[in-house]
């Protein structure tokens, strides 16, 4: 090999190696690819250096070109990044740059998050959002705080355990109320005895209540008090709900009898019938013609307390029903009551209220009974017929 | 090696043709003579540098001699430099592994090896090896030409010895040192990888990727091209020492020794300044 050829080979080989080196490093710096620039601002760059990686979705996609300290206090450190053009479609206006560390001892790099689909594209040289880096010192400080508080917690637990130990020792020794309860057999025996006695007392109280009910029934028929019930028109409030329904059937009535309360009742507030004869037409119609359902619908005028008036209308409907059932022969399970309470007065002379007897043709479905009223005694009373009526409807 | 090598004695003064007889005898006071000699050496070097520079930039150019010197300095030194670089790479890989393993940070070994080789070890080793091989060669060659009065003969035949002998050699050193450094770096990194993969297998590609992670051209090019300064120092010192030789065979030997010692010393000293300069300018 001639001297010149040898020299040429040497120079060519070393320049080739040099070029390779330049390309290896240059490709990392994106010197030979089209790039665009982005900026991010941080309070602290945690030792990030120029030439550090920029990763988008964990893929090396650029380098940190420069890191500039601010010119004034209060401003932030600006990191200028060269990014590969291919990331332009991923990084959007809402992408966030953060400084991360590769492992515990590794290099710092900038990670940029993907943008949302709806956001606009970033411009060359734009400043994107940033997230402060996780500093080792901060982490250690937090860990220290956590250790402090957990130490405190452990101390508290130790104190609490000591208390529990002291308390359980006392219980074991029979000191105090709980100790006595746990350790004193006598106390347990007393308690059992008390319970037994209490049970007997309860039984006695129950029979007492039954007696009281009987007494009350007797009282109602006593001549001194019977006047009150007579004037009121009915004896037992529990009966009010016996044949009550919640609403009118949807079918059209085949016959309607309308009365005013003044025609039928003694006083404005009472449910005592006065001119029973007026009901004869209705009673005769029910007795002579087959029907599916008849409803006695009672409403009162606008005067008086709403709740009381509702009870009054229910009572009046019941009283009318009792009269019709007692004096005319028909299937009384088909006759129902509906107290409407206060309703607007339609025609004059009906300010005490209105009574309608609506007769529905055969085949009309009987509406469900009214919901159990608030009072428990009423509830028990209305429960049984409710079931009965439900049975009658399901077996036509 | 003796004291004369580092602080040149008065008789090592530049043997500038036409001026050698102009120096009067020196007073025999050792300390004054040493200090005086030290400054005279630098003065002579400055004068020599100026003459070489003036001769180098003016035509005619000695292309043929330059190519001969490029081959002598460059391609002839390649095996030596590559071997030295490879040894350094392997040694670094082993050393760094043992120290990094203590911190459980062997994963940064490629970076450590690549950085060490490219930033410092490659350039320095190349400078020292070349100053040993080429410095001694130039020093001895020119010194023997000087003592056998061949340089005078060249001058008589209307050829400027500064242009023909000195400038070609110095330029060859300046041009070849960076290329030799690249070769040393390459063999160092390669052997670093071999030494690494023998202990803990890793692909060459992965080694290169992790080794160059986070590096920029600033980390690669300035350390490589600073060796041109090493080349200048080696060529200049060796030519200067060779062309100012006096005496017979003893003078030739002294010139060769002084060339190597002073060139190596100045290469290392210059490296201190250059590293600082690169850090200031490029970071």
Interface residues (C-beta under 8 A of the other chain):
Chain A: X3 X4 X6 X7 X9 X10 X11 X13 X14 X15 X17 X18 X21 X22 X24 X25 X26 X28 X29 X31 X49 X50 X51 X52 X53 X63 X103 X105 X106 X107
Chain B: X67 X68 X70 X71 X74 X75 X78 X103 X105 X107 X108 X118 X178 X179 X180 X182 X183 X185 X186 X208 X212 X213 X214 X215 X216 X217 X218 X219 X220 X221 X224
